[in-house]
């Protein structure tokens, strides 16, 4: 039996196909492997010549139980001993010495050589950080084989691979467009200029075409698409048209008129169906059905597959009557695909709904952003951080800079105290000095026994630290009450990213009165959600996803609004189509959803929302 088991394991390891995709992240080199059926940590380790622990350490939250099909996994690259090239082999290459302001992208375009070819022939250099003076080998036989638009697509593919392997909610990657500056990028990605500079080597300046690291978008990760960067000329034109404008007046339909809708989604890319957008489409159909049954709205829907391709979108806008006759346009999904659609919509006063993205730069009076606007994230939390409670910030060795920046801005001059958390067999808190170092030790139990109302804000970004801090606080409270003492009331202002960390038991959220700001709340035990889920399962034979709910909301909100009045002169559009409320207000040149939900995990193990 043991021999049989050993043979099975060996076969399992042999079955793993080794990826040829390699990326550099923070100076380290990794294979990018997409998990297939039958892949195990043991098999991956054997195939790539590393240990299982090395794979686990390279992927936050990964273990044998969480490994799943189609998951993207980073695997440390093991350098193989290669013999030196012969003179004859070297003659196959042209040597290009990297100059100031050059990127691998610009060099690939100059020689019209595939990005992947240059990366394969120069395995020791990070494609995103070519050092000046580096001698890059360019394969002579392929010079002139790859036109500029294909180089653009390949460079974008490499950026997208980096985004798939980036730690969840920490950083993302962006291709610098002509005209973009440190200031504009920092503003677009809700960072300070200093934070942007700290993430990137800018010793050679900010270069158009370079791949840079930015803060991950603040919108909900489940709904966050990793937008491709194509059609650079279109994007550059977009940047020049971000001036603030007045709202437009859209046509209001009578109940006897048919509503023509164009829905633009990347349903299929490279012959692969994206189930998230299929779910959105199904939810949208459910919303249309409700509008027809309850309000008699006659809607005609034309679905377009955008294929993540700006050229496809341009053809749709220029030539397809289904879009040109539309009274309402929903999509496309990505901000950098919006520009050509908006140019058309602005000329024709047609409302355009961005259903999933938080818009960074493009502003238009015809645009409606459904994703909750980041600057309104803490509108409902003012009383928590106004000084009426003791405010205690807890830092760890590694902290979420985006969250910390949000809290610092919210606090302003409000008095607060800061602490450093450490764990070495037992948890400890130390007063945090101005330079971030640890000062005097603090008695955690005495802090919890203090009867003053408190709010703790935990800045840590590592799952282990977050779990330990929350457990430490709740354990101290339990210990105090078990001994017959009274513990002071406290709330923890949480980072909603915690809800997606697989190894944190959500019971600690209830035990600590954790409060989150979330862009969407859809608890399956709610009556409205249960009813929707039942209808969806009956119709499509599967459970709806968050994309299904958003598709439904989009159809209900905007179909109804096209008959009730949309645009200039209207009051803020406020509605609750399923469970989550929306309120659209005209800000900074477009309509944005200003509503975030305050989600409170209470001590009695109930969740309330506001």
Backbone torsions as a table, in degrees:
resi	resn	phi	psi	omega
1	UNK	NA	-43.0	179.8
2	UNK	-63.9	-39.5	179.5
3	UNK	-64.5	-43.0	178.1
4	UNK	-59.7	-43.7	178.8
5	UNK	-61.5	-41.9	-179.7
6	UNK	-63.3	-40.1	178.6
7	UNK	-64.1	-41.8	178.9
8	UNK	-61.1	-43.8	179.2
9	UNK	-62.8	-41.6	-179.7
10	UNK	-63.9	-42.4	177.6
11	UNK	-63.6	-38.6	179.5
12	UNK	-62.3	-43.0	179.3
13	UNK	-65.0	-39.7	-177.1
14	UNK	-69.0	-23.1	-175.1
15	UNK	-76.1	-15.6	-177.3
16	UNK	-72.0	126.9	175.5
17	UNK	-84.0	129.7	-176.2
18	UNK	-80.4	128.4	-179.2
19	UNK	-70.5	147.8	173.9
20	UNK	-102.5	1.0	180.0
21	UNK	-87.1	123.3	-178.0
22	UNK	-127.7	136.8	178.1
23	UNK	-133.0	159.0	171.3
24	UNK	-104.9	131.7	175.8
25	UNK	-132.4	119.1	-178.5
26	UNK	52.5	38.0	177.0
27	UNK	86.0	-10.2	179.4
28	UNK	-99.9	150.4	-173.7
29	UNK	-106.5	133.6	-176.8
30	UNK	-136.5	147.0	161.9
31	UNK	-78.0	148.0	173.8
32	UNK	-110.3	111.2	-174.6
33	UNK	-113.3	131.4	173.5
34	UNK	-97.2	120.4	-173.2
35	UNK	-65.8	130.0	177.7
36	UNK	-109.2	168.1	178.0
37	UNK	-57.2	131.5	178.6
38	UNK	92.9	-13.4	178.6
39	UNK	-66.4	137.5	174.1
40	UNK	-129.5	163.9	176.4
41	UNK	-59.1	-39.7	-179.7
42	UNK	-62.5	-46.1	-178.9
43	UNK	-64.7	-41.2	178.0
44	UNK	-62.5	-44.1	-179.9
45	UNK	-59.7	-44.5	-179.8
46	UNK	-66.1	-41.5	-178.8
47	UNK	-63.7	-41.0	-174.3
48	UNK	-97.6	-1.7	175.8
49	UNK	71.4	35.0	177.2
50	UNK	-128.9	177.5	176.8
51	UNK	-92.2	159.1	175.9
52	UNK	-60.6	-38.1	-179.0
53	UNK	-64.3	-35.5	177.5
54	UNK	-63.4	-38.3	177.8
55	UNK	-67.3	-44.4	179.7
56	UNK	-60.7	-44.0	-178.5
57	UNK	-66.1	-23.4	-177.6
58	UNK	-88.4	-6.4	-175.2
59	UNK	-136.3	107.5	-176.6
60	UNK	-58.0	128.6	175.7
61	UNK	80.0	3.4	-177.7
62	UNK	-85.5	136.9	167.8
63	UNK	-153.8	-179.9	-176.1
64	UNK	-58.3	-34.3	-176.5
65	UNK	-75.8	-28.4	-175.1
66	UNK	-94.3	-7.3	179.0
67	UNK	-66.7	126.7	-176.7
68	UNK	-141.2	159.1	-177.6
69	UNK	-60.5	139.6	179.6
70	UNK	73.8	4.1	175.5
71	UNK	-73.0	141.1	176.0
72	UNK	-90.5	126.1	-175.8
73	UNK	-124.6	134.4	173.4
74	UNK	-89.2	132.3	179.1
75	UNK	-127.1	123.9	-178.2
76	UNK	-53.0	136.0	-179.3
77	UNK	-81.1	129.8	177.8
78	UNK	-103.4	114.3	-179.2
79	UNK	-66.0	133.9	178.0
80	UNK	-101.4	145.3	177.8
81	UNK	-68.4	121.5	179.1
82	UNK	-117.8	142.3	178.1
83	UNK	-73.8	149.8	178.7
84	UNK	-62.0	149.1	177.1
85	UNK	-68.7	144.6	173.5
86	UNK	-79.5	164.7	177.8
87	UNK	-59.8	-36.1	179.7
88	UNK	-65.3	-40.5	179.2
89	UNK	-68.1	-37.4	179.7
90	UNK	-64.5	-27.5	-178.2
91	UNK	-69.1	-12.2	177.1
92	UNK	-73.0	-11.1	-172.2
93	UNK	-119.7	146.5	167.0
94	UNK	-94.8	135.4	179.6
95	UNK	-94.5	121.1	177.4
96	UNK	-111.5	122.4	178.1
97	UNK	-88.9	120.0	-174.6
98	UNK	-65.6	130.1	179.7
99	UNK	-106.9	167.8	177.8
100	UNK	-57.2	142.7	177.8
101	UNK	71.4	4.7	176.1
102	UNK	-89.6	146.4	174.3
103	UNK	-125.0	165.6	175.8
104	UNK	-59.9	-35.3	178.1
105	UNK	-62.1	-48.3	-177.9
106	UNK	-67.0	-33.2	179.0
107	UNK	-70.9	-40.0	177.3
108	UNK	-61.6	-41.1	178.3
109	UNK	-67.5	-38.4	-178.4
110	UNK	-61.8	-44.7	-177.0
111	UNK	-94.2	-4.7	-176.8
112	UNK	52.6	52.1	178.3
113	UNK	-118.5	142.4	-177.9
114	UNK	-59.7	138.9	178.1
115	UNK	-56.6	-45.9	-178.1
116	UNK	-61.3	-35.7	179.2
117	UNK	-63.6	-45.5	179.9
118	UNK	-64.1	-40.5	179.3
119	UNK	-63.8	-42.9	180.0
120	UNK	-64.5	-37.4	-176.8
121	UNK	-81.5	-11.3	180.0
122	UNK	-131.2	65.9	-170.3
123	UNK	-70.1	-12.1	-174.9
124	UNK	-97.1	2.3	-177.4
125	UNK	-118.2	138.9	177.1
126	UNK	-71.1	119.7	-178.1
127	UNK	-60.0	-23.4	-178.7
128	UNK	-90.5	-3.5	-175.3
129	UNK	-144.6	65.8	178.7
130	UNK	-71.3	121.3	178.2
131	UNK	-74.7	140.4	177.0
132	UNK	-60.1	134.1	179.9
133	UNK	93.6	-9.2	-180.0
134	UNK	-67.6	137.6	179.7
135	UNK	-92.6	104.8	-175.1
136	UNK	-92.6	132.8	179.4
137	UNK	-89.3	125.2	180.0
138	UNK	-114.2	120.3	-177.0
139	UNK	-67.5	114.6	-175.0
140	UNK	-60.8	-37.4	-174.6
141	UNK	-66.9	-16.2	-177.5
142	UNK	-111.0	2.4	177.5
143	UNK	-63.9	127.8	179.4
144	UNK	88.7	1.3	-176.9
145	UNK	-87.3	-17.9	-173.1
146	UNK	-121.8	107.2	-178.8
147	UNK	-66.3	165.2	-172.3
148	UNK	-57.4	-41.0	-175.7
149	UNK	-67.4	-29.1	176.3
150	UNK	-74.7	-35.4	174.7
151	UNK	-62.0	-43.0	177.8
152	UNK	-55.8	-48.0	-178.0
153	UNK	-64.4	-41.0	-179.0
154	UNK	-67.8	-39.2	179.2
155	UNK	-67.1	-37.9	175.3
156	UNK	-64.9	-39.1	177.7
157	UNK	-60.6	-39.5	179.2
158	UNK	-65.8	-41.0	177.0
159	UNK	-61.8	-41.2	-179.9
160	UNK	-66.0	-35.1	175.6
161	UNK	-62.7	-41.7	176.1
162	UNK	-61.4	-40.6	-179.7
163	UNK	-66.4	-35.2	178.6
164	UNK	-68.1	-28.0	-177.2
165	UNK	-98.6	-5.1	179.9
166	UNK	-65.4	144.3	177.0
167	UNK	-57.0	139.4	-176.8
168	UNK	-54.2	123.6	172.8
169	UNK	64.5	17.7	179.4
170	UNK	-101.6	-67.0	177.4
171	UNK	-133.8	162.6	173.8
172	UNK	-133.6	174.5	-177.8
173	UNK	-120.3	144.5	-174.2
174	UNK	-141.1	140.3	175.8
175	UNK	-91.0	121.9	-177.9
176	UNK	-66.9	127.9	179.9
177	UNK	-97.2	153.4	177.2
178	UNK	-53.9	132.8	178.6
179	UNK	93.4	-14.9	178.7
180	UNK	-74.4	145.8	-178.5
181	UNK	-126.3	170.0	175.9
182	UNK	-57.8	-41.9	-178.9
183	UNK	-63.8	-48.1	-176.2
184	UNK	-66.3	-36.6	179.0
185	UNK	-69.8	-42.6	178.2
186	UNK	-60.5	-42.5	179.5
187	UNK	-66.9	-42.8	-178.2
188	UNK	-61.7	-39.1	-175.0
189	UNK	-103.2	21.0	173.5
190	UNK	55.2	49.1	178.2
191	UNK	-126.1	165.0	166.6
192	UNK	-85.9	160.0	177.4
193	UNK	-60.9	-36.3	179.8
194	UNK	-64.7	-39.1	178.7
195	UNK	-65.7	-40.7	178.8
196	UNK	-64.2	-44.2	-179.5
197	UNK	-63.2	-39.5	-178.9
198	UNK	-64.0	-27.7	-178.9
199	UNK	-81.9	-16.5	-170.4
200	UNK	-132.4	147.3	173.3
201	UNK	-84.4	104.6	-177.5
202	UNK	-111.3	27.8	-179.6
203	UNK	-61.9	-25.4	178.2
204	UNK	-104.1	16.2	-179.7
205	UNK	83.1	175.1	177.6
206	UNK	-87.6	121.4	-172.6
207	UNK	-111.7	130.2	174.3
208	UNK	-60.2	135.7	-178.7
209	UNK	92.3	-11.7	179.0
210	UNK	-75.3	149.1	172.3
211	UNK	-93.6	122.0	-177.9
212	UNK	-120.4	159.4	176.7
213	UNK	-92.5	138.5	179.0
214	UNK	-135.7	168.8	175.0
215	UNK	-68.5	139.6	178.3
216	UNK	-62.9	145.6	-179.4
217	UNK	-55.2	149.9	-175.8
218	UNK	-83.6	-11.6	-178.9
219	UNK	-73.0	165.3	-173.9
220	UNK	-57.7	129.1	-174.5
221	UNK	-62.9	-31.3	178.9
222	UNK	-62.8	-25.8	-177.0
223	UNK	-108.9	8.0	-174.3
224	UNK	-93.4	109.3	173.6
225	UNK	-80.7	146.4	175.7
226	UNK	-86.4	97.2	-168.2
227	UNK	-70.2	130.6	176.9
228	UNK	-72.0	151.7	179.5
229	UNK	-109.8	96.6	178.4
230	UNK	-130.7	174.3	177.7
231	UNK	54.5	63.0	-174.5
232	UNK	-60.2	-34.8	-180.0
233	UNK	-65.5	-35.8	178.4
234	UNK	-65.1	-42.7	-179.9
235	UNK	-65.5	-41.4	-179.6
236	UNK	-62.4	-39.2	177.3
237	UNK	-64.4	-36.3	179.8
238	UNK	-60.8	-41.5	-177.3
239	UNK	-60.7	-30.6	-174.8
240	UNK	-82.1	-4.3	-175.6
241	UNK	-118.4	33.6	-176.1
242	UNK	-94.3	17.4	179.8
243	UNK	-65.0	147.4	-178.8
244	UNK	-71.5	136.8	-178.3
245	UNK	-132.2	168.3	179.3
246	UNK	-82.6	155.4	176.9
247	UNK	-64.2	153.4	179.0
248	UNK	-96.2	162.4	172.7
249	UNK	-101.3	120.3	-179.8
250	UNK	-99.0	157.7	-179.7
251	UNK	-68.5	130.9	175.1
252	UNK	-98.0	125.0	-177.3
253	UNK	-85.2	149.9	170.6
254	UNK	-87.7	159.0	-175.9
255	UNK	-62.2	-18.6	179.4
256	UNK	-83.5	-11.5	-176.7
257	UNK	-92.0	147.0	176.8
258	UNK	-83.1	141.1	176.7
259	UNK	-97.8	117.5	177.2
260	UNK	-96.3	124.1	-175.9
261	UNK	-120.1	135.3	170.7
262	UNK	-107.2	124.5	-179.9
263	UNK	-113.9	116.1	-175.3
264	UNK	-109.3	111.0	-177.6
265	UNK	-136.1	146.8	175.4
266	UNK	-82.7	65.7	-175.5
267	UNK	-60.6	-40.5	-177.2
268	UNK	-134.6	129.2	174.7
269	UNK	-131.2	130.2	-179.7
270	UNK	50.1	46.6	177.5
271	UNK	62.8	20.0	177.1
272	UNK	-120.7	127.4	-179.4
273	UNK	-79.2	133.5	176.4
274	UNK	-94.9	108.6	-174.5
275	UNK	-64.5	-28.4	179.4
276	UNK	-59.2	-43.2	-176.8
277	UNK	-80.7	-24.7	170.1
278	UNK	-63.9	-42.4	177.1
279	UNK	-61.4	-41.7	177.9
280	UNK	-59.3	-45.2	-179.7
281	UNK	-61.2	-43.2	178.7
282	UNK	-62.7	-43.6	177.8
283	UNK	-62.3	-38.5	178.7
284	UNK	-62.6	-41.6	178.0
285	UNK	-62.5	-38.2	177.5
286	UNK	-62.3	-40.4	179.1
287	UNK	-65.2	-42.0	177.8
288	UNK	-62.3	-39.6	179.4
289	UNK	-62.4	-41.6	178.0
290	UNK	-62.6	-44.2	-179.0
291	UNK	-62.4	-34.9	178.9
292	UNK	-72.1	-43.9	-177.4
293	UNK	-68.6	-45.1	-171.3
294	UNK	-90.2	-30.6	-172.6
295	UNK	-125.1	1.7	175.6
296	UNK	69.0	22.0	-178.6
297	UNK	-78.4	126.4	178.1
298	UNK	-97.1	109.2	-176.7
299	UNK	-119.1	139.1	174.8
300	UNK	-112.8	125.0	-174.0
301	UNK	-113.6	129.5	171.8
302	UNK	-115.1	120.5	-179.5
303	UNK	-96.6	129.4	177.1
304	UNK	-116.1	134.4	171.5
305	UNK	-89.8	113.6	-178.1
306	UNK	-81.5	-19.0	174.9
307	UNK	59.4	21.9	-176.7
308	UNK	56.8	34.2	-172.1
309	UNK	-132.9	115.1	-179.1
310	UNK	-63.2	-31.2	178.7
311	UNK	-66.4	-36.5	177.2
312	UNK	-64.5	-42.8	179.3
313	UNK	-62.7	-41.6	178.8
314	UNK	-60.0	-42.4	179.2
315	UNK	-65.6	-39.3	178.3
316	UNK	-60.2	-46.7	-177.5
317	UNK	-66.6	-40.4	-174.5
318	UNK	-76.1	-33.6	-166.6
319	UNK	-123.5	-16.6	-171.7
320	UNK	-94.6	121.3	-179.1
321	UNK	-66.0	-26.3	179.0
322	UNK	-60.1	-32.8	176.2
323	UNK	-87.3	-41.7	-174.4
324	UNK	-68.1	-20.4	176.6
325	UNK	-95.8	0.8	-172.9
326	UNK	-72.3	139.2	171.4
327	UNK	-84.9	-23.7	-175.6
328	UNK	-143.3	132.9	177.3
329	UNK	-114.9	124.9	175.9
330	UNK	-113.1	116.5	-174.8
331	UNK	104.8	-178.6	0.2
332	UNK	-70.8	176.4	-173.0
333	UNK	-74.8	-42.1	-170.4
334	UNK	-94.6	143.7	-177.9
335	UNK	-60.8	-41.0	-175.6
336	UNK	-75.4	-0.3	172.5
337	UNK	-103.2	-2.6	-174.9
338	UNK	-77.4	-28.0	-163.7
339	UNK	-56.9	-49.5	-175.3
340	UNK	-68.4	-35.0	176.3
341	UNK	-63.8	-43.0	-178.7
342	UNK	-67.1	-36.7	176.5
343	UNK	-57.7	-44.8	178.4
344	UNK	-65.5	-46.4	-176.0
345	UNK	-64.1	-37.2	179.1
346	UNK	-65.5	-36.6	179.2
347	UNK	-69.5	-26.4	-173.0
348	UNK	-115.1	9.1	-179.8
349	UNK	50.3	48.8	178.7
350	UNK	-106.1	125.0	179.0
351	UNK	-67.7	139.9	179.3
352	UNK	-122.2	129.3	-179.4
353	UNK	-105.8	121.9	170.8
354	UNK	-92.1	107.1	-166.7
355	UNK	-82.9	-22.2	-170.0
356	UNK	-130.4	-25.1	-172.3
357	UNK	-94.3	151.0	165.3
358	UNK	-88.7	120.5	-174.3
359	UNK	-77.5	125.8	-176.6
360	UNK	-88.8	-49.2	-172.4
361	UNK	-121.3	-44.1	-172.2
362	UNK	-67.4	127.6	177.0
363	UNK	-122.4	137.3	178.9
364	UNK	-153.4	139.5	179.8
365	UNK	-71.2	-7.2	178.3
366	UNK	-101.1	2.6	-170.9
367	UNK	-100.7	135.4	176.5
368	UNK	-120.1	119.5	179.3
369	UNK	-97.2	116.8	-178.9
370	UNK	-79.6	-31.9	180.0
371	UNK	-65.8	137.4	-177.7
372	UNK	-59.1	131.5	-176.7
373	UNK	-70.6	130.8	-171.6
374	UNK	-59.2	-36.1	-174.8
375	UNK	-70.0	-10.3	177.7
376	UNK	-101.7	10.7	-171.6
377	UNK	-56.3	-39.1	-174.4
378	UNK	-113.0	26.2	-179.9
379	UNK	-57.5	-32.0	-176.0
380	UNK	-93.6	8.1	-174.2
381	UNK	-112.4	9.5	-175.3
382	UNK	-56.2	-44.1	-177.8
383	UNK	-67.2	-17.5	-178.8
384	UNK	-78.9	-30.2	-175.0
385	UNK	-120.6	28.6	-178.2
386	UNK	-94.2	4.6	179.4
387	UNK	98.2	-5.9	178.6
388	UNK	-74.3	-17.6	173.3
389	UNK	-116.0	155.8	169.6
390	UNK	-67.6	129.7	-177.4
391	UNK	-108.4	122.3	-175.5
392	UNK	-128.4	115.2	-179.7
393	UNK	-94.9	131.1	-178.6
394	UNK	-117.3	119.6	179.4
395	UNK	-105.0	158.1	174.1
396	UNK	-124.7	-170.0	-179.5
397	UNK	-65.3	-34.3	177.8
398	UNK	-125.7	130.4	-172.1
399	UNK	-128.7	156.4	179.2
400	UNK	-82.7	103.9	-173.7
401	UNK	-66.0	-36.0	179.5
402	UNK	-63.8	-47.7	-179.8
403	UNK	-64.3	-44.7	179.7
404	UNK	-60.0	-39.2	179.4
405	UNK	-65.4	-40.3	177.9
406	UNK	-61.1	-45.6	-177.5
407	UNK	-67.4	-41.9	179.4
408	UNK	-60.1	-41.8	179.0
409	UNK	-66.2	-40.2	179.4
410	UNK	-63.5	-41.1	-175.5
411	UNK	-69.4	-40.7	-175.9
412	UNK	57.5	-122.2	-179.5
413	UNK	-95.7	8.3	-179.2
414	UNK	-63.7	130.1	-179.1
415	UNK	-60.1	140.0	177.6
416	UNK	-158.9	165.2	178.3
417	UNK	-120.8	147.8	-177.6
418	UNK	-122.5	143.5	-177.6
419	UNK	-135.9	156.1	172.5
420	UNK	-109.7	132.8	177.6
421	UNK	-100.7	140.2	175.4
422	UNK	-141.5	155.2	178.9
423	UNK	-136.5	117.9	173.6
424	UNK	-141.0	85.1	-172.8
425	UNK	74.6	-39.5	175.3
426	UNK	-133.7	152.2	179.2
427	UNK	-78.1	145.6	175.8
428	UNK	-138.9	151.5	172.2
429	UNK	-120.0	137.0	176.4
430	UNK	-127.3	146.8	173.3
431	UNK	-62.0	139.5	-177.3
432	UNK	-94.4	123.2	178.6
433	UNK	-76.1	167.0	-176.8
434	UNK	-60.3	-30.2	180.0
435	UNK	-87.7	5.7	178.9
436	UNK	92.0	-7.8	-179.8
437	UNK	-77.3	167.7	-176.8
438	UNK	-92.3	135.4	178.1
439	UNK	-107.0	-133.7	-173.8
440	UNK	-67.0	147.2	176.8
441	UNK	-69.4	142.0	-178.0
442	UNK	-115.8	138.7	177.0
443	UNK	-80.2	109.7	-176.5
444	UNK	-64.5	-41.2	-179.3
445	UNK	-62.3	-41.2	179.0
446	UNK	-64.5	-35.7	178.9
447	UNK	-63.8	-44.1	-179.2
448	UNK	-70.8	-34.1	179.7
449	UNK	-70.5	-22.9	177.9
450	UNK	-55.8	122.8	-171.8
451	UNK	-77.4	-5.8	178.1
452	UNK	-67.4	143.2	175.7
453	UNK	-64.7	136.3	-175.0
454	UNK	-131.7	155.7	167.8
455	UNK	-130.5	124.8	176.1
456	UNK	-98.5	138.4	174.5
457	UNK	-123.3	117.0	-174.8
458	UNK	-98.9	117.5	-174.9
459	UNK	-89.3	-11.2	-174.5
460	UNK	-56.9	148.0	176.7
461	UNK	-116.1	-6.5	177.7
462	UNK	-88.3	134.5	-175.7
463	UNK	-56.5	-42.5	-178.4
464	UNK	-62.8	-43.9	-179.2
465	UNK	-66.2	-42.8	179.6
466	UNK	-59.3	-47.6	-179.3
467	UNK	-61.8	-42.4	-178.2
468	UNK	-66.7	-40.6	-179.2
469	UNK	-66.1	-46.7	179.4
470	UNK	-62.2	-41.9	179.3
471	UNK	-65.5	-38.5	179.5
472	UNK	-62.7	-44.4	-179.7
473	UNK	-64.9	-47.6	-177.8
474	UNK	-68.9	-34.3	178.6
475	UNK	-66.6	-38.6	178.3
476	UNK	-64.5	-42.5	179.0
477	UNK	-62.4	-44.9	-179.6
478	UNK	-62.3	-43.3	-179.7
479	UNK	-61.2	-41.1	-178.5
480	UNK	-66.6	-47.0	-178.2
481	UNK	-69.0	-33.9	178.3
482	UNK	-64.2	-26.8	179.6
483	UNK	-90.9	7.5	175.2
484	UNK	87.9	7.1	178.6
485	UNK	-92.7	167.6	178.9
486	UNK	-104.0	125.3	176.8
487	UNK	-91.6	144.5	177.6
488	UNK	-69.5	151.5	178.0
489	UNK	-75.0	138.7	175.0
490	UNK	-147.2	156.1	174.7
491	UNK	-123.6	145.9	172.8
492	UNK	-107.3	120.4	173.3
493	UNK	-82.1	110.3	-172.0
494	UNK	-97.1	165.1	175.3
495	UNK	-98.8	121.0	-171.3
496	UNK	-62.3	-14.3	175.9
497	UNK	-61.8	-23.9	-179.6
498	UNK	-60.4	-31.6	-174.6
499	UNK	-67.3	-14.2	-180.0
500	UNK	-103.8	6.1	176.9
501	UNK	-87.2	117.2	-169.1
502	UNK	-70.3	-20.6	-173.9
503	UNK	-101.5	8.5	175.9
504	UNK	-98.3	122.6	176.4
505	UNK	-71.9	120.0	-175.4
506	UNK	-66.0	-8.5	175.4
507	UNK	-60.6	-30.9	-179.7
508	UNK	-68.7	-22.5	174.8
509	UNK	-65.4	-45.2	179.3
510	UNK	-65.9	-43.3	-176.8
511	UNK	-64.0	-23.4	-175.9
512	UNK	-110.6	11.5	-179.6
513	UNK	52.2	49.2	-176.5
514	UNK	-75.8	137.5	178.6
515	UNK	-120.7	131.9	178.7
516	UNK	-120.3	152.1	165.4
517	UNK	-99.9	118.6	-177.5
518	UNK	-124.5	144.3	-179.6
519	UNK	-78.3	-17.4	-177.4
520	UNK	-151.3	132.8	178.8
521	UNK	-124.2	117.9	179.3
522	UNK	-142.2	82.9	-179.7
523	UNK	-84.0	123.6	-171.7
524	UNK	-64.7	-18.4	178.7
525	UNK	-80.5	-12.9	177.7
526	UNK	-65.8	143.4	-175.0
527	UNK	-59.4	-43.8	-178.7
528	UNK	-63.1	-40.6	-178.5
529	UNK	-68.8	-41.7	179.2
530	UNK	-59.8	-42.8	-180.0
531	UNK	-63.7	-45.6	178.5
532	UNK	-62.2	-46.6	-178.9
533	UNK	-57.3	-42.6	-179.5
534	UNK	-62.0	-44.0	178.9
535	UNK	-65.4	-39.6	-178.4
536	UNK	-65.2	-44.6	179.6
537	UNK	-62.7	-41.5	178.9
538	UNK	-62.4	-37.1	-176.1
539	UNK	-80.1	-41.9	-170.7
540	UNK	-117.9	-9.1	176.3
541	UNK	75.7	19.5	178.8
542	UNK	-151.1	160.3	177.0
543	UNK	-71.6	142.5	175.0
544	UNK	-72.1	155.1	174.4
545	UNK	-107.8	179.7	175.8
546	UNK	-59.7	-30.6	178.0
547	UNK	-67.6	-35.3	177.8
548	UNK	-62.6	-45.3	180.0
549	UNK	-61.4	-42.3	-178.2
550	UNK	-67.7	-37.6	176.8
551	UNK	-61.9	-43.4	177.3
552	UNK	-60.5	-48.2	-179.8
553	UNK	-58.4	-43.2	-178.7
554	UNK	-60.2	-44.4	-178.8
555	UNK	-65.3	-46.4	-176.2
556	UNK	-65.9	-47.3	-176.1
557	UNK	-61.7	-51.9	-167.8
558	UNK	-88.2	-25.1	172.1
559	UNK	-63.9	-47.9	179.6
560	UNK	-61.8	-42.8	-175.7
561	UNK	-65.2	-29.8	-179.9
562	UNK	-66.1	-19.5	178.2
563	UNK	-101.3	-15.2	-176.7
564	UNK	-105.7	-10.5	178.9
565	UNK	112.6	126.8	-175.6
566	UNK	-139.4	132.6	173.9
567	UNK	111.5	-147.9	-172.1
568	UNK	-52.9	131.3	176.0
569	UNK	88.3	-9.9	-178.2
570	UNK	-80.6	154.0	170.7
571	UNK	-70.2	160.1	176.0
572	UNK	-50.9	130.2	-176.9
573	UNK	-76.7	108.9	-177.6
574	UNK	-117.2	128.6	-175.5
575	UNK	-159.1	154.6	175.4
576	UNK	-128.2	86.7	-174.4
577	UNK	-70.1	-37.2	-179.4
578	UNK	-125.3	-72.9	177.7
579	UNK	-136.7	-39.2	-177.5
580	UNK	-86.4	131.6	178.6
581	UNK	-79.4	152.8	173.9
582	UNK	-128.1	145.8	172.7
583	UNK	-141.6	111.4	-177.5
584	UNK	-96.3	122.7	178.2
585	UNK	-127.8	148.7	-178.6
586	UNK	-83.0	113.2	-178.4
587	UNK	-137.9	134.5	175.3
588	UNK	51.5	38.7	171.1
589	UNK	91.8	5.9	175.6
590	UNK	-158.4	172.5	178.0
591	UNK	-90.8	129.5	179.1
592	UNK	-127.4	148.6	173.6
593	UNK	-78.4	120.4	-173.9
594	UNK	-99.7	4.1	-172.3
595	UNK	-100.1	121.5	166.7
596	UNK	-109.7	151.5	178.7
597	UNK	-98.8	132.3	174.9
598	UNK	-89.6	111.5	-173.9
599	UNK	-107.4	118.8	-171.1
600	UNK	-117.3	116.1	174.1
601	UNK	-87.7	107.8	-171.2
602	UNK	-95.7	161.1	-177.4
603	UNK	-57.9	-26.9	-178.3
604	UNK	-86.7	15.5	176.5
605	UNK	62.2	39.5	169.3
606	UNK	-120.9	156.2	176.0
607	UNK	-114.5	124.3	175.9
608	UNK	-112.3	153.8	179.7
609	UNK	-127.4	155.3	179.1
610	UNK	-141.5	NA	NA
